[in-house]
Amino acid sequence: MLVTFTTDAYGSITMFGDVGLSMLKMMGHSVTVPGAILAADVPVALSNLKAAIEAGKTQSITNMDTEETEVSMANRALPLIELLTAAAKEESDVMWK
């Protein structure tokens, strides 16, 4: 499953389902897909997401067997934070499907 976040103020952001649902939880919203945040509620959702990311910041873990680096939730959240910031600035609703 994929979750795509959209707003009129920014381009669409698509995430893997588990990551997208985690982001919704961090924003303080239901994990119901599809869903929406009204423009008036976007600043609170943005603040909640930033606070959750800050509280859960951990360094990336490197798998020594494959030498691959895991992408942190903080890095995965950056595009969504930019989308929410643009939506708050333009007072635009945010939807996901």
C-alpha positions as CSV (number, residue, x, y, z in Angstrom):
1,M,0.0,0.0,0.0
2,L,1.1,3.6,-0.7
3,V,-0.2,6.8,0.9
4,T,-0.2,9.9,-1.1
5,F,-0.5,13.3,0.6
6,T,-1.8,16.2,-1.5
7,T,-2.5,19.9,-1.1
8,D,-3.0,22.8,-3.5
9,A,0.0,24.6,-2.1
10,Y,2.6,21.9,-2.8
11,G,3.3,18.9,-5.0
12,S,2.1,15.4,-4.0
13,I,4.2,13.3,-1.6
14,T,3.9,9.5,-1.8
15,M,5.1,7.2,1.0
16,F,5.1,3.5,1.7
17,G,1.9,2.6,3.7
18,D,3.6,1.9,7.0
19,V,5.6,5.1,6.9
20,G,2.6,7.2,5.9
21,L,0.5,5.7,8.6
22,S,3.2,6.4,11.2
23,M,3.3,10.0,10.0
24,L,-0.4,10.3,10.4
25,K,-0.2,9.0,14.0
26,M,2.6,11.4,14.8
27,M,0.4,14.3,13.5
28,G,-2.3,13.1,15.9
29,H,-4.7,12.0,13.2
30,S,-6.6,8.8,12.5
31,V,-4.8,6.3,10.2
32,T,-8.0,6.1,8.1
33,V,-7.2,6.3,4.4
34,P,-8.4,8.3,2.7
35,G,-8.6,11.3,5.0
36,A,-8.0,15.1,5.3
37,I,-6.8,17.9,7.5
38,L,-8.7,21.2,7.3
39,A,-6.5,24.2,6.6
40,A,-7.2,25.6,10.1
41,D,-5.8,22.3,11.7
42,V,-2.6,22.1,9.5
43,P,-0.4,24.1,11.9
44,V,-1.3,21.8,14.8
45,A,-0.6,18.7,12.7
46,L,2.7,20.2,11.6
47,S,3.7,21.0,15.2
48,N,2.7,17.5,16.4
49,L,4.8,15.9,13.6
50,K,7.9,18.0,14.3
51,A,7.6,17.3,18.1
52,A,7.2,13.6,17.5
53,I,10.2,13.5,15.2
54,E,12.3,15.5,17.6
55,A,11.3,13.2,20.5
56,G,12.1,10.1,18.5
57,K,15.4,11.2,16.9
58,T,17.8,8.3,16.8
59,Q,20.9,7.9,14.7
60,S,20.7,5.8,11.6
61,I,21.7,2.2,12.1
62,T,24.1,0.6,9.7
63,N,23.6,-3.0,8.9
64,M,27.2,-4.4,8.9
65,D,26.3,-7.4,6.7
66,T,25.1,-5.4,3.8
67,E,26.7,-2.0,4.6
68,E,23.3,-0.4,4.0
69,T,22.2,2.6,6.1
70,E,18.6,2.7,7.4
71,V,16.7,5.9,6.6
72,S,15.5,7.6,9.8
73,M,12.0,8.7,10.3
74,A,13.3,12.3,10.6
75,N,14.6,12.1,7.1
76,R,11.5,10.4,5.8
77,A,9.4,13.1,7.3
78,L,11.2,16.0,5.6
79,P,9.0,16.0,2.4
80,L,5.8,15.9,4.5
81,I,7.0,18.6,6.8
82,E,7.7,20.8,3.7
83,L,4.2,20.0,2.3
84,L,2.5,20.8,5.7
85,T,4.6,24.1,5.9
86,A,3.5,25.1,2.5
87,A,-0.2,24.2,3.2
88,A,-0.1,26.2,6.5
89,K,1.4,29.2,4.7
90,E,-1.2,29.1,2.0
91,E,-4.0,28.1,4.3
92,S,-4.7,25.0,2.2
93,D,-6.3,21.7,3.2
94,V,-4.2,18.5,3.2
95,M,-5.6,15.2,1.9
96,W,-4.3,11.7,1.7
97,K,-5.4,8.6,-0.2
